């Protein structure tokens, strides 16, 4: 059964510390893929936001696609105030 159908995901932030130790840091594409996986299933907004926040904390800037995926996932989960917050932040940053 595909992971999407199982609706089962690993705990927050699936990037372990091991890649950082070995010199391989996840980039915006890797973070966006994880956010998209959480957003596409639905009901995992908290995990998507946590991944997004960790990406920012690690110094990686989200692109327009990353923001769109997060906002779409939040709206899908009826988290409209949160979706609006991230949309406004995106507009302020000029994305």
C-alpha positions in Angstrom: 0.0 0.0 0.0 1.4 3.4 -1.0 2.3 5.8 1.9 -0.3 8.2 0.7 -3.0 5.7 1.1 -1.7 4.4 4.4 -1.9 8.0 5.8 1.0 7.1 8.0 4.0 9.4 8.2 7.2 9.6 10.2 7.2 12.0 13.2 8.1 15.6 12.7 10.9 16.6 10.5 12.1 13.4 8.8 15.5 14.8 8.1 17.8 13.3 10.6 21.0 14.9 11.9 23.0 12.3 10.1 23.0 14.0 6.7 24.2 17.3 8.3 27.0 15.5 10.0 28.1 13.9 6.7 28.0 17.3 5.0 24.8 16.8 3.1 22.2 19.4 4.0 18.6 19.2 2.7 17.9 22.1 0.3 14.7 23.9 -0.6 13.7 21.1 -3.0 14.0 18.4 -0.3 12.1 20.5 2.2 9.4 21.3 -0.3 9.0 17.6 -1.1 8.4 16.8 2.5 5.9 19.7 2.9 4.1 18.5 -0.2 3.8 15.0 1.1 2.3 16.2 4.3 0.0 18.7 2.5 -1.3 16.3 -0.1 -2.5 13.7 2.4 -4.5 16.1 4.5 -4.7 16.2 8.2 -1.0 16.8 8.5 -0.9 20.6 8.6 1.0 20.6 11.8 3.8 18.5 10.4 3.9 20.7 7.2 4.2 23.9 9.2 6.9 22.3 11.5 8.9 21.3 8.4 8.5 24.8 6.9 9.6 26.4 10.2 12.6 24.1 10.5 13.6 25.0 6.9 13.5 28.7 7.8 15.4 28.1 11.0 18.2 26.3 9.0 18.6 29.4 6.8 16.9 28.0 3.7 14.5 30.4 2.0 11.3 29.0 0.6 10.4 29.7 -3.0 7.0 30.5 -4.4 6.2 26.8 -5.0 7.1 25.9 -1.4 4.8 28.6 -0.1 2.0 27.6 -2.5 2.2 24.0 -1.4 2.0 25.0 2.3 -0.9 27.4 1.8 -2.8 24.9 -0.3 -2.4 22.2 2.3 -3.5 24.5 5.1 -6.6 25.6 3.1 -7.3 21.9 2.4 -7.3 21.2 6.1 -9.6 24.2 6.7 -6.8 26.1 8.4 -7.8 29.4 6.7 -6.3 31.8 9.3 -3.0 30.0 9.1 -3.1 29.9 5.2 -3.8 33.6 5.2 -0.8 34.2 7.6 1.6 32.4 5.3 0.1 34.1 2.2 0.7 37.5 3.8 4.2 36.6 4.8 4.9 35.5 1.3 3.6 38.8 -0.1 5.6 40.8 2.4 8.8 39.0 1.3 7.9 39.8 -2.3 7.5 36.3 -3.5 
